[in-house]
Amino acid sequence: MSVKYKTEALVFKKEDWSEADRIFSIFTYDFGKVQVIGKAIRKITSKLRGGLEIFSFCEIEFIQGKNRKILTDAVFLDKFKSIPQIPEKLAVAYKISDILDNFIKGEENDEKIWGLLVDIFEKLDTHFSKNFNYQLIYFYFFWNFISTLGHCPELSKCAACQQKLNPNDLYFSNKEGGVICRNCYIANTNAIKITSDAVKILRLILQKDWEVLLKLKIETSCQKDLEEILKNYYDYFI
C-alpha cells in the first residue's frame, strides 16, 4: 500500500501533460520544492479539478509513484483572489515563480523560504492602491530570498576592502557580493554605480522594515538603480 504524504503548499507553476494530466511545481512546508502530477485533472469529472490553482496556498496529499509524485487530494487554504485580477500583481507573482524555478533545484525542507513566501503573497494580495509600487514587493522578496540562500549582499562597508563607504561614491559589485568603494571600483570595472538612496532601501529591505518601506517615495532614478542591481545579481548567480 502506498504511503500518503500530507503538507501545505504554494502552487507556483503548472504545465499540461499528456491528454488530461497536469504537472504542478509547488513549494511545500515539509518537503521544499517538489513536482506533483494531477492525473486526469483536466477532465470535467475530476474531483481534483477545482482544488489546485496557480498562486494559491493549498493543503495537498500525494503518493510517491514509480517516476513522479501523484496528487490524491487538494484543499484551498487561500486563493489570493486579487492577484490574477491585477496585471501588476500577476507580473510580480510570475517573477517570484521564475526565482523559485531557477534557484531551487532539489527537494529540501526550508522553513525560512516557506515563511517568506507566505509573507510575500499576503503582502501581494493585500495592497490594492492604484499608486502602489508592486515592484517593491518583488525587490523585498528577491533580496530576502537570496540572503536566505547565503548570498546576502554587504551593504554596511566596502565588500572588497572592508573600509568605510563614501555615500557619494558607491558601486555594486556582483563579484565582491555587495557595495564597494571608489578605490576598489578601479580594479573592478564591472561594478555598477548606484545612489546612496538605493543602498538605504536595500538595507531596509534586508532589515524587513516593511512599514518604513511603505512610506518611502522611490524616485525614478533610484527605482532604475534597484532594478538594474537586482537583474545583474540574478543573472550572476544563474
SENU-447515 format. One record per residue: x, y, z of N, C-alpha, C in turn; residue in one letter. Coordinates in steps of 0.05 Angstrom, whole numbers, padded with zeros to 5 digits, always signed. Example, Ala and Ser with C-alpha at 12.3 -4.5 7.8 and 13.67 -1.06 7.14 Angstrom:
! residues 2
+00264-00114+00156+00246-00090+00156+00264-00066+00156A/+00257-00045+00142+00273-00021+00143+00258+00001+00157S/
END
This chain:
! residues 238
+00017-00024+00000+00000+00000+00000+00017+00025+00000M/+00011+00044-00017+00027+00068-00020+00023+00087+00005S/+00044+00099+00013+00043+00118+00036+00033+00145+00025V/+00014+00157+00039+00004+00183+00032+00019+00205+00048K/+00027+00225+00034+00041+00248+00047+00022+00272+00046Y/+00021+00286+00069+00003+00310+00071+00020+00334+00079K/+00015+00356+00066+00031+00380+00072+00016+00405+00061T/+00025+00428+00070+00015+00454+00058+00034+00461+00036E/+00023+00475+00016+00039+00480-00008+00030+00506-00022A/+00049+00520-00034+00044+00542-00053+00048+00531-00081L/+00028+00535-00098+00030+00527-00126+00041+00551-00141V/+00065+00547-00154+00077+00569-00168+00081+00564-00198F/+00074+00540-00207+00077+00535-00236+00060+00511-00243K/+00048+00511-00267+00033+00488-00276+00038+00484-00306K/+00036+00459-00314+00041+00452-00342+00023+00429-00350E/+00009+00432-00372-00008+00410-00382+00010+00387-00391D/+00000+00362-00386+00016+00338-00392-00002+00317-00402W/+00006+00303-00423-00010+00282-00435-00037+00293-00443S/-00057+00276-00445-00083+00285-00455-00099+00300-00434E/-00097+00292-00409-00114+00304-00388-00100+00310-00362A/-00074+00304-00360-00059+00308-00336-00048+00336-00334D/-00038+00343-00311-00025+00369-00307-00003+00366-00285R/+00020+00377-00291+00042+00376-00272+00044+00403-00257I/+00045+00402-00231+00046+00426-00214+00073+00427-00201F/+00086+00451-00203+00110+00456-00187+00101+00471-00162S/+00108+00460-00139+00099+00471-00114+00121+00474-00094I/+00119+00493-00075+00137+00494-00053+00121+00487-00028F/+00131+00467-00014+00116+00456+00009+00130+00462+00035T/+00114+00462+00056+00124+00467+00083+00143+00444+00092Y/+00136+00419+00085+00151+00396+00096+00173+00386+00077D/+00170+00390+00051+00189+00378+00032+00204+00398+00014F/+00198+00424+00017+00210+00443-00001+00198+00442-00029G/+00214+00446-00049+00204+00447-00076+00201+00419-00087K/+00176+00413-00097+00171+00387-00109+00152+00390-00133V/+00150+00369-00149+00131+00368-00171+00111+00346-00165Q/+00085+00351-00170+00065+00331-00167+00049+00330-00193V/+00039+00307-00200+00023+00305-00224-00006+00300-00217I/-00024+00316-00228-00053+00311-00224-00063+00294-00247G/-00068+00269-00241-00078+00250-00261-00107+00257-00270K/-00110+00261-00296-00137+00267-00308-00150+00291-00295A/-00134+00310-00285-00144+00333-00271-00158+00353-00289I/-00152+00351-00315-00165+00370-00334-00192+00360-00344R/-00200+00336-00335-00226+00326-00343-00248+00340-00325K/-00270+00345-00337-00292+00359-00322-00301+00343-00298I/-00299+00317-00300-00308+00300-00278-00287+00296-00256T/-00263+00307-00259-00242+00303-00239-00249+00316-00212S/-00246+00301-00190-00252+00312-00164-00230+00332-00155K/-00207+00331-00169-00185+00350-00162-00186+00375-00179L/-00204+00376-00198-00204+00398-00218-00203+00426-00205R/-00219+00430-00184-00221+00457-00173-00204+00461-00148G/-00187+00442-00141-00173+00443-00116-00145+00454-00117G/-00135+00459-00141-00107+00467-00143-00104+00488-00166L/-00097+00512-00158-00094+00534-00178-00067+00547-00174E/-00056+00559-00195-00031+00572-00193-00033+00596-00174I/-00012+00601-00158-00011+00623-00139-00033+00621-00118F/-00036+00597-00107-00054+00593-00085-00040+00576-00064S/-00048+00579-00039-00038+00561-00018-00059+00539-00014F/-00049+00514-00013-00067+00491-00010-00056+00472+00010C/-00074+00455+00019-00065+00431+00034-00068+00407+00015E/-00047+00393+00010-00048+00372-00010-00040+00345+00002I/-00049+00324-00011-00039+00297-00006-00028+00285-00032E/-00007+00269-00029+00004+00256-00053+00017+00230-00045F/+00020+00213-00064+00036+00188-00061+00060+00188-00079I/+00080+00173-00073+00103+00172-00090+00099+00149-00110Q/+00095+00157-00135+00093+00137-00156+00120+00127-00165G/+00120+00111-00186+00146+00099-00196+00165+00121-00205K/+00154+00141-00220+00171+00162-00231+00164+00190-00220N/+00139+00194-00211+00131+00220-00202+00114+00218-00177R/+00111+00241-00164+00092+00243-00141+00064+00248-00153K/+00045+00233-00143+00018+00234-00155-00001+00247-00135I/-00014+00267-00143-00033+00282-00126-00058+00265-00121L/-00066+00263-00095-00090+00248-00088-00112+00266-00076T/-00105+00289-00066-00125+00307-00055-00114+00335-00052D/-00131+00355-00054-00122+00383-00052-00145+00400-00042A/-00139+00417-00021-00159+00435-00010-00147+00463-00008V/-00162+00483-00018-00153+00510-00017-00150+00520+00012F/-00128+00534+00018-00126+00548+00043-00129+00578+00038L/-00118+00588+00016-00121+00616+00009-00117+00618-00022D/-00137+00629-00035-00136+00632-00064-00122+00657-00074K/-00118+00677-00056-00107+00703-00063-00121+00714-00088F/-00147+00718-00086-00163+00725-00109-00155+00750-00124K/-00143+00769-00110-00137+00794-00123-00113+00792-00142S/-00095+00772-00138-00071+00771-00154-00077+00766-00184I/-00094+00747-00192-00099+00744-00220-00114+00767-00233P/-00127+00784-00216-00144+00805-00226-00129+00831-00232Q/-00105+00833-00221-00089+00858-00225-00063+00851-00239I/-00059+00861-00264-00036+00853-00280-00009+00858-00266P/-00007+00880-00251+00019+00886-00238+00025+00865-00216E/+00004+00856-00202+00007+00835-00182+00015+00809-00195K/+00001+00802-00216+00006+00777-00230+00035+00776-00241L/+00044+00799-00251+00071+00800-00262+00092+00794-00240A/+00088+00805-00216+00106+00800-00194+00105+00771-00186V/+00081+00759-00185+00078+00731-00178+00093+00713-00197A/+00092+00719-00223+00107+00703-00243+00137+00707-00240Y/+00146+00730-00232+00174+00734-00227+00184+00718-00203K/+00167+00717-00183+00174+00700-00159+00174+00671-00167I/+00156+00663-00185+00155+00635-00195+00181+00628-00209S/+00191+00647-00226+00216+00643-00240+00240+00639-00221D/+00240+00655-00200+00262+00653-00180+00262+00626-00167I/+00238+00617-00158+00236+00590-00146+00245+00568-00165L/+00237+00571-00190+00243+00551-00211+00273+00551-00217D/+00286+00574-00217+00314+00576-00226+00334+00572-00203N/+00327+00579-00179+00346+00579-00157+00345+00554-00139F/+00321+00541-00139+00318+00517-00121+00317+00493-00139I/+00337+00475-00136+00339+00452-00154+00331+00426-00142K/+00334+00423-00116+00328+00397-00103+00306+00399-00083G/+00297+00376-00073+00277+00375-00052+00290+00378-00025E/+00284+00399-00011+00296+00403+00016+00278+00422+00032E/+00270+00413+00055+00254+00430+00073+00268+00456+00080N/+00254+00478+00078+00266+00504+00086+00244+00521+00097D/+00242+00523+00123+00220+00538+00136+00223+00568+00132E/+00248+00578+00128+00252+00606+00124+00240+00615+00097K/+00246+00599+00076+00235+00605+00050+00204+00603+00050I/+00194+00582+00064+00165+00579+00066+00153+00603+00080W/+00164+00612+00102+00154+00635+00116+00155+00660+00099G/+00176+00663+00083+00179+00687+00065+00157+00686+00044L/+00152+00663+00033+00131+00660+00012+00103+00667+00023L/+00097+00657+00047+00071+00663+00059+00069+00693+00063V/+00090+00705+00074+00090+00734+00079+00087+00750+00053D/+00102+00742+00032+00102+00758+00008+00076+00756-00007I/+00063+00733-00007+00038+00731-00022+00015+00744-00006F/+00017+00745+00020-00002+00761+00035+00001+00790+00029E/+00025+00799+00027+00030+00828+00020+00020+00834-00008K/+00025+00816-00026+00017+00820-00054-00013+00820-00057L/-00027+00804-00041-00056+00802-00043-00069+00825-00028D/-00056+00836-00008-00068+00857+00009-00069+00884-00004T/-00048+00892-00017-00046+00920-00027-00062+00924-00053H/-00079+00945-00052-00097+00950-00074-00095+00977-00087F/-00079+00995-00075-00077+01022-00084-00068+01024-00113S/-00080+01041-00129-00072+01044-00157-00044+01055-00159K/-00036+01070-00139-00009+01082-00140+00012+01065-00126N/+00005+01042-00116+00024+01025-00102+00045+01014-00121F/+00070+01015-00112+00093+01005-00128+00097+00975-00123N/+00085+00958-00139+00086+00929-00134+00114+00918-00138Y/+00131+00933-00153+00159+00924-00156+00173+00923-00129Q/+00164+00939-00110+00176+00939-00083+00173+00912-00070L/+00150+00899-00075+00146+00872-00064+00165+00852-00076I/+00169+00855-00102+00189+00838-00116+00217+00842-00106Y/+00225+00868-00102+00251+00874-00091+00254+00860-00063F/+00233+00864-00047+00233+00853-00020+00236+00823-00020Y/+00222+00810-00038+00224+00780-00039+00252+00772-00048F/+00261+00783-00070+00286+00774-00082+00309+00776-00062F/+00313+00799-00050+00337+00803-00033+00335+00787-00007W/+00311+00783+00004+00309+00766+00027+00311+00737+00020N/+00302+00730-00003+00305+00702-00013+00334+00695-00018F/+00348+00713-00032+00376+00707-00039+00393+00707-00014I/+00386+00723+00006+00400+00724+00031+00396+00698+00047S/+00372+00687+00045+00366+00661+00058+00383+00639+00046T/+00389+00641+00020+00406+00621+00007+00436+00625+00014L/+00443+00646+00029+00470+00651+00037+00485+00671+00020G/+00471+00687+00005+00484+00707-00013+00475+00736-00005H/+00473+00741+00020+00466+00768+00029+00487+00788+00022C/+00480+00809+00007+00499+00829-00001+00510+00845+00022P/+00536+00853+00021+00548+00870+00041+00540+00899+00034E/+00528+00913+00053+00518+00940+00048+00529+00960+00068L/+00541+00951+00090+00549+00970+00111+00578+00980+00108S/+00594+00965+00093+00622+00973+00088+00630+00962+00061K/+00654+00970+00051+00663+00961+00025+00666+00931+00026C/+00652+00917+00007+00653+00888+00006+00681+00878-00002A/+00697+00895-00013+00724+00886-00022+00746+00892-00002A/+00748+00917+00007+00770+00925+00025+00761+00928+00054C/+00734+00926+00059+00723+00928+00086+00725+00956+00099Q/+00732+00976+00082+00734+01003+00093+00707+01017+00093Q/+00705+01040+00107+00681+01055+00108+00673+01066+00081K/+00648+01066+00075+00638+01075+00049+00633+01105+00048L/+00639+01117+00025+00632+01145+00020+00605+01145+00007N/+00584+01156+00019+00557+01155+00008+00554+01169-00019P/+00573+01185-00027+00571+01199-00053+00586+01184-00075N/+00598+01161-00069+00614+01147-00089+00611+01117-00084D/+00588+01106-00092+00582+01078-00086+00579+01061-00111L/+00587+01037-00110+00585+01018-00133+00576+00991-00123Y/+00561+00977-00139+00553+00950-00131+00567+00930-00148F/+00581+00911-00135+00596+00890-00149+00585+00863-00144S/+00577+00849-00165+00567+00821-00162+00590+00803-00153N/+00614+00808-00164+00637+00791-00157+00644+00793-00127K/+00643+00817-00116+00650+00821-00088+00627+00816-00069E/+00603+00815-00081+00579+00809-00065+00568+00833-00049G/+00569+00856-00061+00558+00879-00047+00569+00906-00056G/+00566+00926-00040+00574+00953-00047+00604+00956-00042V/+00617+00969-00061+00646+00974-00059+00652+01004-00062I/+00676+01012-00054+00684+01040-00055+00697+01047-00082C/+00703+01072-00085+00715+01082-00110+00742+01068-00116R/+00759+01065-00096+00785+01053-00100+00783+01025-00110N/+00764+01010-00098+00761+00982-00106+00747+00980-00133C/+00731+01000-00140+00717+01000-00166+00738+01002-00189Y/+00760+01016-00185+00780+01019-00205+00791+00991-00214I/+00792+00973-00195+00802+00945-00201+00778+00926-00207A/+00754+00937-00209+00730+00921-00213+00710+00936-00230N/+00718+00939-00255+00703+00957-00273+00675+00946-00281T/+00669+00921-00274+00642+00911-00280+00622+00919-00259N/+00630+00932-00238+00612+00942-00218+00595+00965-00229A/+00571+00969-00217+00552+00989-00226+00551+01011-00205I/+00552+01036-00215+00550+01059-00197+00521+01061-00188K/+00517+01065-00162+00490+01068-00151+00488+01091-00131I/+00464+01099-00126+00460+01121-00107+00459+01111-00078T/+00464+01129-00060+00462+01123-00032+00433+01116-00024S/+00413+01128-00038+00385+01122-00033+00379+01093-00039D/+00390+01083-00061+00386+01055-00068+00397+01036-00047A/+00420+01043-00036+00433+01027-00015+00416+01028+00010V/+00405+01051+00017+00388+01054+00041+00363+01036+00038K/+00351+01035+00014+00328+01019+00010+00335+00989+00013I/+00357+00982+00002+00366+00954+00004+00370+00946+00033L/+00381+00965+00049+00385+00959+00078+00358+00955+00092R/+00339+00972+00085+00312+00970+00097+00299+00943+00089L/+00303+00935+00064+00291+00910+00055+00303+00887+00070I/+00329+00887+00074+00342+00865+00088+00336+00865+00118L/+00329+00888+00129+00320+00890+00157+00291+00883+00159Q/+00277+00879+00136+00249+00872+00135+00232+00894+00148K/+00240+00918+00144+00226+00941+00156+00204+00950+00137D/+00183+00934+00134+00162+00938+00114+00147+00964+00118W/+00141+00971+00143+00125+00995+00148+00139+01020+00139E/+00165+01021+00144+00181+01044+00135+00183+01044+00104V/+00187+01021+00092+00188+01020+00063+00163+01030+00049L/+00140+01024+00062+00114+01033+00050+00112+01063+00050L/+00125+01077+00068+00123+01106+00069+00142+01120+00050K/+00161+01106+00039+00181+01118+00022+00170+01125-00006L/+00179+01147-00017+00173+01154-00044+00199+01148-00060K/+00199+01128-00076+00222+01119-00091+00224+01135-00118I/+00245+01151-00121+00248+01166-00145+00254+01148-00169E/+00247+01157-00193+00251+01141-00217+00279+01131-00221T/+00299+01149-00216+00327+01142-00219+00335+01120-00199S/+00325+01122-00175+00331+01102-00154+00318+01075-00161C/+00294+01076-00172+00280+01052-00180+00296+01037-00202Q/+00307+01053-00221+00323+01041-00242+00348+01028-00231K/+00360+01041-00211+00384+01030-00198+00377+01003-00186D/+00355+01002-00171+00347+00978-00158+00341+00955-00177L/+00328+00962-00199+00321+00942-00220+00346+00932-00233E/+00365+00949-00239+00390+00941-00252+00407+00923-00234E/+00409+00931-00209+00425+00915-00189+00413+00887-00187I/+00387+00886-00183+00373+00861-00180+00377+00843-00204L/+00373+00854-00228+00376+00838-00253+00404+00827-00256K/+00424+00844-00251+00452+00835-00254+00459+00814-00233N/+00450+00818-00208+00456+00798-00187+00442+00772-00193Y/+00417+00773-00202+00402+00750-00211+00417+00734-00232Y/+00425+00749-00254+00439+00736-00276+00466+00725-00268D/+00479+00738-00249+00506+00729-00240+00504+00702-00227Y/+00484+00698-00210+00481+00672-00196+00469+00650-00214F/+00452+00658-00233+00441+00639-00252+00463+00628-00270I/
END
